[in-house]
Amino acid sequence: MPDVIVLGAGMAGVAAALHLQRRGWSVALVDRQSPGRETSYGNAGLIQSEAVEPYPMPRDLFALFRVALGRGNDVRYDPLALFGHVGPLLRYWWHSAPARHQKISAAYATLIGRATAEHQHLMTAAGVRDDLVRRDGFRVFHRSEAKLDADTATAERLRENLGVAFRRLSPAELGTAEPALRDTGAGALHWLDPWTVRDPGRLVAAYAEHFLRTGGTFAHGDAGTLAATATGGWRVSTADGPLKAANVVVALGPWSPALLRRFGLKIPMVRKRGYHRHWRGGQNLDLTLRDADFGYVAAPMAAGLRITTGAEFSGVDAPATPVQLGRAEQAARGLLDLGAPVEAEPWFGTRPCMPDMLPVIGAAPRHRGLWLHFGHGHQGFTLGPATGRLLAELMTGETPLVDPAPFRPARWAR
Ligand SMILES: Cc1cc2nc3c(=O)[nH]c(=O)nc-3n(C[C@H](O)[C@H](O)[C@H](O)COP(=O)(O)OP(=O)(O)OC[C@H]3O[C@@H](n4cnc5c(N)ncnc54)[C@H](O)[C@@H]3O)c2cc1C
């Protein structure tokens, strides 16, 4: 019998499983798919050491009107589905007030500050090949000088307060760095320290393979079969038979709240859908580029140039409405020779965002042996190894690497 069952083999689940195993626990990882096939596969592959402030909800009326009128491309909503988002969005709005956002950012920065170092530990242990990861940052492209000035001012503040490194590139400098670009606009902001991963799902799979090589087990199974046992533990059905353990970790990303509702825990989540598709051209783009005006990221990946979109508020099971991806493609074609798409249909998935923009890490209130590790929002691929370590430290009673109080589940799971 394992000491713990970890439900969910995305970046969050795999990293938590590895950290628990390192601390001498026997760990069984369970997912209905192979590791790293969902949100942790479909993202932009950025390990974002610059993202020390989580995305707040815009609070000025101009920005909100822009979203309401469908003017920008970074946020889109389906009016019919909006009702289902209202509760979490109102809380998100409340937490986005400048003073609250500042406090939240201080907590967030403690985790982001550990992100690349914690990935490096796992990459070294797992023998991840250098061609999967680049350590040269990414660029944010601007067409408007005023917006680039504003972005630069934010970057200067972050450099002064937290040592985040960047360089502003003139249009000519951007053209030299990225000869494939047809338009260099007003230039770009180059965040120097983030890492980019050419196949995010492969990185999760590499961590999972290391977990298996060092004694962990993986089983296909449905987390929906989770039940408390009569002896105070937990049981889940898998393709290899039933699994029982004294502890269970819920690391199901955007699917976590639905499972926890069955155990009386009502946890609000802001569900931000995003799309991606690969294109055969654009491979001569050197570094990942975010287009600030059209809210998409163009990332050179093993499968082609991956374009990922901003946030869409749609129904949970709504079919794909890749409107933002269409606009992003059009804008990207003005910058790069994209060529033909690789896939017939775009991929989509959901960023599991908490209304206070902080992940949920720690023991569930009231349920002995139930541990929560989800809600990593826009930066779960970045944060998984750091938060997985924090969770493992809390579970084993070690001194935690950062103050865990801001991330405690009890703030939501009442
Ligand atoms: C378009 C887009 C771009 C992004 N870009 C970035 C980026 O560049 N950098 C970054 O840091 N983050 C990025 N993110 C966010 C990041 O991808 C997520 O925060 C992160 O992947 C969440 O990881 P997770 O392990 O919590 O969830 P997931 O990766 O979704 O893992 C959850 C797992 O639970 C499993 N599961 C669900 N239900 C069940 C069940 N009933 N039974 C068994 N298993 C189940 C799933 O199969 C899945 O493997 C992006 C997200 C999107 C959508």
The ligand as a MOL file (V3000), in Angstrom:
LIG
                    3D

  0  0  0     0  0            999 V3000
M  V30 BEGIN CTAB
M  V30 COUNTS 53 58 0 0 0
M  V30 BEGIN ATOM
M  V30 1 C -3.0570 28.4900 -23.6000 0
M  V30 2 C -2.3060 28.3500 -22.2940 0
M  V30 3 C -1.0140 28.8400 -22.2100 0
M  V30 4 C -0.2880 28.7350 -21.0000 0
M  V30 5 N 1.0100 29.1230 -20.9590 0
M  V30 6 C 1.7320 28.9370 -19.8340 0
M  V30 7 C 3.1150 29.2280 -19.8130 0
M  V30 8 O 3.7240 29.6100 -20.8050 0
M  V30 9 N 3.7860 29.0540 -18.6340 0
M  V30 10 C 3.1520 28.5940 -17.5260 0
M  V30 11 O 3.8020 28.4990 -16.4790 0
M  V30 12 N 1.8540 28.2350 -17.5300 0
M  V30 13 C 1.1290 28.3920 -18.6520 0
M  V30 14 N -0.1810 28.0440 -18.6820 0
M  V30 15 C -0.8090 27.5340 -17.4610 0
M  V30 16 C -0.3860 26.1030 -17.1740 0
M  V30 17 O -0.4420 25.3460 -18.3520 0
M  V30 18 C -1.2760 25.4750 -16.1070 0
M  V30 19 O -1.3250 26.3150 -14.9640 0
M  V30 20 C -0.7090 24.1340 -15.6430 0
M  V30 21 O -0.4630 23.2970 -16.7530 0
M  V30 22 C -1.6410 23.4400 -14.6810 0
M  V30 23 O -1.0410 22.2180 -14.3430 0
M  V30 24 P -1.8100 21.1250 -13.5170 0
M  V30 25 O -0.9090 19.9870 -13.3170 0
M  V30 26 O -2.4210 21.7810 -12.3230 0
M  V30 27 O -3.0540 20.7340 -14.4610 0
M  V30 28 P -3.0720 19.7530 -15.7310 0
M  V30 29 O -1.8260 19.8190 -16.4880 0
M  V30 30 O -4.3580 19.9890 -16.4500 0
M  V30 31 O -3.1330 18.3280 -15.0550 0
M  V30 32 C -4.3200 17.8210 -14.4800 0
M  V30 33 C -4.3400 16.3330 -14.7340 0
M  V30 34 O -5.5140 15.7980 -14.1080 0
M  V30 35 C -5.9850 14.7520 -14.9360 0
M  V30 36 N -7.3920 14.5000 -14.6420 0
M  V30 37 C -8.4290 15.3720 -14.6880 0
M  V30 38 N -9.5620 14.7760 -14.2980 0
M  V30 39 C -9.2510 13.4870 -14.0120 0
M  V30 40 C -9.9890 12.3770 -13.5360 0
M  V30 41 N -11.3090 12.4410 -13.3050 0
M  V30 42 N -9.3450 11.2210 -13.3310 0
M  V30 43 C -8.0080 11.1120 -13.5550 0
M  V30 44 N -7.2500 12.1280 -13.9880 0
M  V30 45 C -7.8750 13.3070 -14.2130 0
M  V30 46 C -5.7670 15.2640 -16.3560 0
M  V30 47 O -5.7480 14.1810 -17.2670 0
M  V30 48 C -4.4370 15.9840 -16.2160 0
M  V30 49 O -3.3450 15.1630 -16.5760 0
M  V30 50 C -0.9220 28.1370 -19.8580 0
M  V30 51 C -2.2140 27.6330 -19.9680 0
M  V30 52 C -2.9070 27.7230 -21.1720 0
M  V30 53 C -4.2880 27.1490 -21.2720 0
M  V30 END ATOM
M  V30 BEGIN BOND
M  V30 1 1 1 2
M  V30 2 1 2 3
M  V30 3 2 2 52
M  V30 4 2 3 4
M  V30 5 1 4 5
M  V30 6 1 4 50
M  V30 7 2 5 6
M  V30 8 1 6 7
M  V30 9 1 6 13
M  V30 10 2 7 8
M  V30 11 1 7 9
M  V30 12 1 9 10
M  V30 13 2 10 11
M  V30 14 1 10 12
M  V30 15 2 12 13
M  V30 16 1 13 14
M  V30 17 1 14 15
M  V30 18 1 14 50
M  V30 19 1 15 16
M  V30 20 1 16 17
M  V30 21 1 16 18
M  V30 22 1 18 19
M  V30 23 1 18 20
M  V30 24 1 20 21
M  V30 25 1 20 22
M  V30 26 1 22 23
M  V30 27 1 23 24
M  V30 28 2 24 25
M  V30 29 1 24 26
M  V30 30 1 24 27
M  V30 31 1 27 28
M  V30 32 2 28 29
M  V30 33 1 28 30
M  V30 34 1 28 31
M  V30 35 1 31 32
M  V30 36 1 32 33
M  V30 37 1 33 34
M  V30 38 1 33 48
M  V30 39 1 34 35
M  V30 40 1 35 36
M  V30 41 1 35 46
M  V30 42 1 36 37
M  V30 43 1 36 45
M  V30 44 2 37 38
M  V30 45 1 38 39
M  V30 46 1 39 40
M  V30 47 2 39 45
M  V30 48 1 40 41
M  V30 49 2 40 42
M  V30 50 1 42 43
M  V30 51 2 43 44
M  V30 52 1 44 45
M  V30 53 1 46 47
M  V30 54 1 46 48
M  V30 55 1 48 49
M  V30 56 2 50 51
M  V30 57 1 51 52
M  V30 58 1 52 53
M  V30 END BOND
M  V30 END CTAB
M  END
